[in-house]
């Protein structure tokens, strides 16, 4: 099949271009001391010859031509006009090929749609690489789509340190956005063949990385991670974080620098970052480079001086409504619906970090899905967890106080030791000389891990309900690594999740740091 595809590329070379604004040689020079040389060379190669999005296409029985544009049914004149304008813009930027009328061997067309942008009257063009037979995304394993994005937890940690270092000196936040981030990376011509879009009966090759591609986010994050390595390690711009195409951090309100391309003063770190972007050829727009205190980051209002993160009331109510609507055991929802809800709830965990156990059943169900539109049942366990989650979000004021949750064992106000064995379980406090032990039934079907975790929960419950005054910091020691990981990550398999949910309820009511 690749022979056929390569013949098409050789016959029509004008349709397949490598287009990127990145100054490749300059980036390579800045990365000369990066310790991961294979990664650096892979990114440089991708910028020069196009990236391959982790697809596994060997052995496919796909036909010579796959036309999924037949699924594309757009009749709204406004939407049709918008698609034509978007096509014209992409052609002018050399990211869409010139029009051609006949599909050639090796080509796959993908449908395009028009959807409104959230909280806006503007429109967005969606290229659906998951729709139809032999879709591009069907060749990319789902695990290759995972991307680590920085959250407000990371920002919170550095804000605490900044306040400790600078005292009452006012801080501001800044957010720097990359223009059309994903689209700045080219994809390999063999992948471009799978990105044929059809507009007004004419075909165009999409030459660049597209948001609709399952591997697109990881391609961008890998490239942008190297750029930020340069910013932090070479340019010494500290405490930078990234969420897709946004970079954010803090600065002293008094520390500003003049950025001549925009003709105005900016927070010094932000100005330094934009200078680096200019140096390596990363485009940006003035209107999307913002700063202030408070500032909205990842959809939350963050105040660096009060150390608060606030979810807007409307956003909170919308999430609660969607979560309750999903928690209906009489319905089946697609894997994509599960993924969307999980992503939405994960976003809210920036404000509600203790509510992770509310997604245990959702994640377990998602593991059984293999393609986006596969229908999955919603069981009673999922409903119970989602309603629990919605109840906590609904009764919260939507404000999270950023405070350090990292402290040493010596700083604990109370310490308990926990252990379990096949015959019994117990906990003990050397400070208060109190504890509890009980036998484990030899007929129990639960393994030792269950009782190790249950012992930790029992100690926590005792402190919350019986110890006075309640400690602010509670250290519970266990020799079970699995138990530590479960309570530290707040993630557990469904059989153990009720333990975590109960522990979370106790922690929320008592405000104890565990």
TORSEPA-776679 format. One line per field, with one value per residue (C-alpha): residue number from 1; x, y, z. Coordinates in steps of 0.5 Angstrom, whole numbers, padded with zeros to 4 digits, always signed. Example, Ala and Ser with C-alpha at 12.3 -4.5 7.8 and 13.67 -1.06 7.14 Angstrom:
# TORSEPA-776679
num c(1 2) $
X c(+0025 +0027) $
Y c(-0009 -0002) $
Z c(+0016 +0014) $
# end
This chain:
# TORSEPA-776679
num c(1 2 3 4 5 6 7 8 9 10 11 12 13 14 15 16 17 18 19 20 21 22 23 24 25 26 27 28 29 30 31 32 33 34 35 36 37 38 39 40 41 42 43 44 45 46 47 48 49 50 51 52 53 54 55 56 57 58 59 60 61 62 63 64 65 66 67 68 69 70 71 72 73 74 75 76 77 78 79 80 81 82 83 84 85 86 87 88 89 90 91 92 93 94 95 96 97 98 99 100 101 102 103 104 105 106 107 108 109 110 111 112 113 114 115 116 117 118 119 120 121 122 123 124 125 126 127 128 129 130 131 132 133 134 135 136 137 138 139 140 141 142 143 144 145 146 147 148 149 150 151 152 153 154 155 156 157 158 159 160 161 162 163 164 165 166 167 168 169 170 171 172 173 174 175 176 177 178 179 180 181 182 183 184 185 186 187 188 189 190 191 192 193 194 195 196 197 198 199 200 201 202 203 204 205 206 207 208 209 210 211 212 213 214 215 216 217 218 219 220 221 222 223 224 225 226 227 228 229 230 231 232 233 234 235 236 237 238 239 240 241 242 243 244 245 246 247 248 249 250 251 252 253 254 255 256 257 258 259 260 261 262 263 264 265 266 267 268 269 270 271 272 273 274 275 276 277 278 279 280 281 282 283 284 285 286 287 288 289 290 291 292 293 294 295 296 297 298 299 300 301 302 303 304 305 306 307 308 309 310 311 312 313 314 315 316 317 318 319 320 321 322 323 324 325 326 327 328 329 330 331 332 333 334 335 336 337 338 339 340 341 342 343 344 345 346 347 348 349 350 351 352 353 354 355 356 357 358 359 360 361 362 363 364 365 366 367 368 369 370 371 372 373 374 375 376 377 378 379 380 381 382 383 384 385 386 387 388 389 390 391 392 393 394 395 396 397 398 399 400 401 402 403 404 405 406 407 408 409 410 411 412 413 414 415 416 417 418 419 420 421 422 423 424 425 426 427 428 429 430 431 432 433 434 435 436 437 438 439 440 441 442 443 444 445 446 447 448 449 450 451 452 453 454 455 456 457 458 459 460 461 462 463 464 465 466 467 468 469 470 471 472 473 474 475 476 477 478 479 480 481 482 483 484 485 486 487 488 489 490 491 492 493 494 495 496 497 498 499 500 501 502 503 504 505 506 507 508 509 510 511 512 513 514) $
X c(+0000 +0006 +0008 +0002 +0002 +0009 +0007 +0002 +0006 +0011 +0006 +0003 +0009 +0006 +0000 +0005 +0008 +0012 +0010 +0012 +0014 +0019 +0027 +0029 +0037 +0036 +0032 +0037 +0043 +0039 +0038 +0045 +0046 +0039 +0041 +0035 +0039 +0034 +0028 +0031 +0033 +0026 +0023 +0028 +0027 +0019 +0020 +0024 +0020 +0013 +0011 +0008 +0003 +0004 +0000 +0000 -0002 +0002 -0003 -0009 -0014 -0016 -0018 -0014 -0019 -0023 -0028 -0031 -0033 -0040 -0041 -0041 -0048 -0048 -0053 -0053 -0051 -0047 -0044 -0042 -0039 -0035 -0032 -0030 -0027 -0023 -0021 -0018 -0014 -0011 -0009 -0006 -0002 +0000 -0003 -0008 -0006 -0009 -0016 -0016 -0022 -0020 -0018 -0012 -0010 -0008 -0012 -0017 -0022 -0025 -0031 -0031 -0036 -0038 -0039 -0040 -0034 -0036 -0039 -0038 -0042 -0036 -0036 -0030 -0028 -0028 -0024 -0027 -0021 -0025 -0031 -0032 -0029 -0021 -0021 -0014 -0015 -0017 -0010 -0007 -0007 -0011 -0005 -0001 -0006 -0004 -0001 +0001 -0002 +0001 -0005 -0006 -0004 +0003 +0002 -0001 +0006 +0010 +0006 +0006 +0014 +0014 +0009 +0014 +0020 +0017 +0012 +0007 +0010 +0004 +0004 +0001 +0000 +0001 -0001 +0002 -0002 +0001 -0002 -0006 -0001 -0002 -0003 +0005 +0007 +0007 +0006 +0009 +0007 +0004 +0000 -0002 -0005 -0010 -0012 -0016 -0022 -0027 -0030 -0036 -0034 -0026 -0021 -0015 -0009 -0009 -0001 -0001 -0002 -0010 -0014 -0018 -0012 -0012 -0004 -0004 -0004 +0002 +0006 +0005 +0006 +0013 +0015 +0013 +0016 +0023 +0022 +0020 +0026 +0030 +0026 +0027 +0034 +0038 +0034 +0033 +0025 +0023 +0016 +0013 +0008 +0004 -0003 -0004 -0002 -0002 +0004 +0003 +0007 +0007 +0012 +0013 +0008 +0014 +0018 +0016 +0020 +0019 +0017 +0018 +0014 +0008 +0011 +0009 +0011 +0010 +0011 +0019 +0018 +0013 +0017 +0023 +0018 +0016 +0023 +0025 +0018 +0021 +0028 +0025 +0019 +0013 +0008 +0003 -0002 -0002 -0009 -0008 -0002 -0005 -0003 -0006 -0009 -0013 -0013 -0017 -0012 -0015 -0022 -0021 -0020 -0013 -0011 -0004 -0004 -0010 -0008 -0015 -0017 -0025 -0030 -0035 -0042 -0045 -0039 -0040 -0048 -0047 -0042 -0047 -0053 -0048 -0046 -0053 -0056 -0050 -0052 -0058 -0057 -0063 -0058 -0052 -0047 -0042 -0034 -0033 -0039 -0035 -0029 -0032 -0035 -0028 -0024 -0029 -0029 -0022 -0021 -0026 -0021 -0016 -0021 -0024 -0018 -0021 -0026 -0022 -0026 -0032 -0029 -0027 -0033 -0032 -0025 -0026 -0032 -0028 -0023 -0028 -0029 -0025 -0028 -0031 -0038 -0038 -0044 -0043 -0048 -0048 -0049 -0051 -0044 -0042 -0049 -0047 -0040 -0042 -0048 -0043 -0039 -0044 -0047 -0040 -0039 -0046 -0045 -0038 -0037 -0033 -0027 -0020 -0015 -0008 -0004 +0001 +0000 +0007 +0010 +0015 +0013 +0016 +0011 +0005 +0000 -0002 +0001 -0002 +0001 -0003 -0002 -0006 -0004 -0009 -0011 -0012 -0012 -0010 -0008 -0004 -0002 +0005 +0003 -0004 -0003 -0009 -0011 -0016 -0015 -0019 -0019 -0020 -0025 -0021 -0027 -0026 -0026 -0022 -0015 -0010 -0009 -0017 -0015 -0009 -0013 -0019 -0014 -0012 -0019 -0021 -0015 -0018 -0025 -0023 -0019 -0025 -0030 -0026 -0020 -0021 -0018 -0018 -0011 -0010 -0004 -0005 +0000 -0002 +0004 +0003 +0008 +0003 +0006 -0001 -0005 +0000 -0001 -0008 -0009 -0004 -0007 -0014 -0015 -0017 -0020 -0028 -0027 -0023 -0026 -0032 -0026 -0023 -0030 -0031 -0024 -0026 -0032 -0028 -0023 -0028 -0032 -0026 -0021 -0015 -0009 -0007) $
Y c(+0000 +0005 +0004 +0006 +0012 +0014 +0014 +0019 +0023 +0023 +0024 +0030 +0033 +0040 +0038 +0036 +0041 +0042 +0048 +0051 +0058 +0055 +0057 +0050 +0051 +0056 +0052 +0046 +0051 +0053 +0045 +0043 +0042 +0038 +0031 +0027 +0028 +0022 +0027 +0033 +0030 +0027 +0034 +0037 +0031 +0032 +0040 +0038 +0033 +0032 +0029 +0022 +0022 +0015 +0011 +0004 +0002 -0004 -0010 -0005 -0008 -0001 +0000 +0004 +0010 +0012 +0017 +0019 +0026 +0023 +0023 +0031 +0034 +0042 +0046 +0052 +0058 +0061 +0055 +0054 +0061 +0060 +0053 +0057 +0063 +0058 +0054 +0060 +0062 +0056 +0056 +0063 +0060 +0054 +0049 +0047 +0045 +0047 +0044 +0038 +0034 +0027 +0023 +0019 +0012 +0012 +0018 +0018 +0024 +0026 +0030 +0037 +0040 +0047 +0048 +0055 +0056 +0056 +0062 +0066 +0067 +0065 +0059 +0053 +0049 +0041 +0036 +0030 +0024 +0019 +0019 +0013 +0007 +0007 +0013 +0016 +0016 +0009 +0007 +0011 +0007 +0011 +0011 +0015 +0021 +0022 +0029 +0031 +0038 +0043 +0045 +0050 +0045 +0047 +0054 +0054 +0051 +0056 +0062 +0060 +0060 +0067 +0069 +0067 +0070 +0077 +0078 +0083 +0085 +0085 +0079 +0079 +0073 +0073 +0068 +0068 +0064 +0061 +0063 +0057 +0052 +0046 +0048 +0050 +0043 +0040 +0032 +0027 +0027 +0020 +0022 +0028 +0023 +0021 +0029 +0030 +0035 +0037 +0044 +0045 +0039 +0040 +0036 +0039 +0036 +0038 +0039 +0040 +0038 +0038 +0039 +0033 +0028 +0024 +0025 +0032 +0034 +0030 +0032 +0039 +0038 +0035 +0040 +0046 +0042 +0043 +0050 +0051 +0047 +0053 +0058 +0055 +0052 +0057 +0063 +0062 +0064 +0060 +0057 +0057 +0052 +0050 +0048 +0046 +0053 +0057 +0059 +0062 +0064 +0070 +0076 +0082 +0087 +0092 +0088 +0090 +0090 +0094 +0089 +0093 +0089 +0091 +0098 +0097 +0094 +0087 +0083 +0081 +0074 +0075 +0079 +0075 +0069 +0073 +0075 +0067 +0066 +0071 +0068 +0061 +0063 +0062 +0066 +0070 +0076 +0082 +0081 +0074 +0076 +0078 +0079 +0082 +0080 +0076 +0073 +0068 +0061 +0055 +0058 +0059 +0066 +0066 +0071 +0071 +0076 +0072 +0065 +0063 +0060 +0061 +0057 +0062 +0060 +0059 +0054 +0051 +0050 +0048 +0042 +0040 +0040 +0035 +0031 +0029 +0028 +0023 +0019 +0016 +0008 +0007 +0010 +0008 +0013 +0013 +0012 +0020 +0022 +0019 +0022 +0029 +0028 +0026 +0031 +0036 +0034 +0033 +0041 +0042 +0038 +0044 +0047 +0041 +0036 +0032 +0029 +0025 +0018 +0021 +0018 +0011 +0008 +0012 +0011 +0003 +0003 +0007 +0002 -0003 +0002 +0001 +0006 +0013 +0012 +0005 +0005 +0004 +0002 +0007 +0002 +0004 +0005 +0010 +0014 +0014 +0016 +0022 +0024 +0024 +0029 +0033 +0034 +0036 +0041 +0044 +0045 +0048 +0056 +0055 +0058 +0054 +0057 +0055 +0052 +0048 +0041 +0038 +0038 +0033 +0028 +0032 +0038 +0033 +0035 +0028 +0021 +0014 +0008 +0003 -0005 -0011 -0018 -0024 -0025 -0018 -0010 -0004 +0003 +0006 +0013 +0014 +0021 +0020 +0012 +0010 +0005 -0001 -0008 -0013 -0020 -0021 -0027 -0033 -0033 -0026 -0026 -0019 -0019 -0016 -0010 -0008 -0009 -0005 +0001 +0000 +0001 +0007 +0010 +0007 +0011 +0017 +0016 +0016 +0022 +0026 +0023 +0022 +0027 +0034 +0039 +0036 +0036 +0041 +0036 +0028 +0023 +0016 +0011 +0005 -0001 -0002 +0002 +0000 +0004 +0010 +0010 +0010 +0015 +0020 +0020 +0019 +0014 +0007 +0001 +0000 -0005 +0000 +0006 +0007 +0007 +0013 +0016 +0016 +0018 +0024 +0026 +0026 +0030 +0035 +0036 +0036 +0040 +0036 +0035 +0028) $
Z c(+0000 +0002 -0005 -0008 -0004 -0005 -0013 -0012 -0008 -0013 -0019 -0015 -0011 -0011 -0007 -0001 +0002 +0009 +0012 +0019 +0021 +0026 +0025 +0025 +0026 +0031 +0035 +0034 +0037 +0043 +0044 +0043 +0051 +0052 +0055 +0051 +0044 +0040 +0042 +0040 +0033 +0032 +0033 +0028 +0023 +0024 +0023 +0017 +0013 +0017 +0024 +0024 +0029 +0032 +0027 +0026 +0019 +0017 +0015 +0014 +0009 +0007 +0000 -0005 -0004 +0003 +0002 +0008 +0006 +0004 +0011 +0011 +0010 +0011 +0009 +0013 +0008 +0014 +0015 +0008 +0007 +0014 +0011 +0004 +0008 +0013 +0006 +0003 +0009 +0010 +0002 +0003 +0009 +0005 +0009 +0005 -0002 -0009 -0011 -0015 -0017 -0017 -0011 -0012 -0010 -0003 -0001 +0005 +0006 +0012 +0014 +0016 +0021 +0023 +0031 +0035 +0040 +0047 +0050 +0044 +0037 +0033 +0029 +0029 +0023 +0026 +0022 +0024 +0023 +0027 +0023 +0018 +0015 +0016 +0019 +0021 +0028 +0028 +0027 +0033 +0039 +0045 +0049 +0045 +0045 +0053 +0054 +0061 +0062 +0068 +0072 +0077 +0083 +0080 +0080 +0087 +0089 +0086 +0089 +0096 +0095 +0092 +0097 +0103 +0099 +0097 +0103 +0102 +0095 +0090 +0085 +0078 +0073 +0066 +0060 +0054 +0048 +0041 +0035 +0032 +0036 +0033 +0026 +0026 +0025 +0019 +0018 +0014 +0006 +0008 +0013 +0009 +0004 +0010 +0011 +0005 +0006 +0001 +0000 -0005 -0009 -0009 -0005 -0002 +0002 +0009 +0010 +0017 +0024 +0026 +0032 +0030 +0030 +0036 +0036 +0035 +0042 +0044 +0038 +0040 +0047 +0045 +0041 +0046 +0052 +0048 +0047 +0054 +0056 +0053 +0056 +0063 +0063 +0058 +0058 +0066 +0066 +0072 +0074 +0067 +0066 +0060 +0058 +0051 +0047 +0054 +0058 +0065 +0071 +0076 +0076 +0081 +0080 +0080 +0075 +0068 +0061 +0055 +0049 +0043 +0038 +0042 +0044 +0051 +0058 +0060 +0066 +0065 +0065 +0059 +0055 +0056 +0053 +0047 +0045 +0045 +0041 +0036 +0036 +0034 +0030 +0034 +0032 +0037 +0037 +0042 +0044 +0047 +0051 +0058 +0065 +0072 +0078 +0079 +0072 +0069 +0067 +0065 +0066 +0073 +0076 +0080 +0085 +0087 +0093 +0096 +0094 +0091 +0085 +0084 +0079 +0076 +0079 +0072 +0070 +0077 +0075 +0068 +0071 +0076 +0071 +0066 +0072 +0074 +0067 +0066 +0072 +0070 +0070 +0064 +0059 +0055 +0053 +0048 +0050 +0047 +0052 +0058 +0056 +0055 +0062 +0065 +0062 +0064 +0071 +0071 +0070 +0076 +0080 +0080 +0085 +0088 +0088 +0094 +0089 +0085 +0087 +0084 +0077 +0079 +0076 +0069 +0068 +0069 +0064 +0059 +0059 +0056 +0050 +0044 +0039 +0040 +0039 +0042 +0047 +0054 +0060 +0066 +0072 +0079 +0082 +0077 +0078 +0086 +0085 +0080 +0084 +0090 +0086 +0084 +0091 +0094 +0088 +0089 +0096 +0095 +0094 +0088 +0092 +0093 +0098 +0096 +0102 +0102 +0103 +0103 +0110 +0114 +0119 +0124 +0123 +0124 +0130 +0131 +0128 +0128 +0126 +0122 +0120 +0118 +0117 +0115 +0122 +0124 +0123 +0128 +0129 +0135 +0136 +0140 +0142 +0145 +0147 +0144 +0139 +0137 +0134 +0131 +0128 +0121 +0119 +0116 +0111 +0109 +0101 +0101 +0100 +0105 +0101 +0103 +0110 +0110 +0107 +0111 +0117 +0115 +0114 +0121 +0124 +0120 +0122 +0130 +0129 +0126 +0130 +0137 +0138 +0141 +0139 +0132 +0129 +0122 +0120 +0121 +0119 +0118 +0117 +0113 +0111 +0105 +0098 +0095 +0100 +0100 +0093 +0093 +0099 +0096 +0088 +0091 +0085 +0087 +0083 +0084 +0090 +0094 +0092 +0097 +0102 +0099 +0098 +0106 +0107 +0103 +0106 +0113 +0110 +0107 +0114 +0118 +0114 +0116 +0112 +0111) $
# end
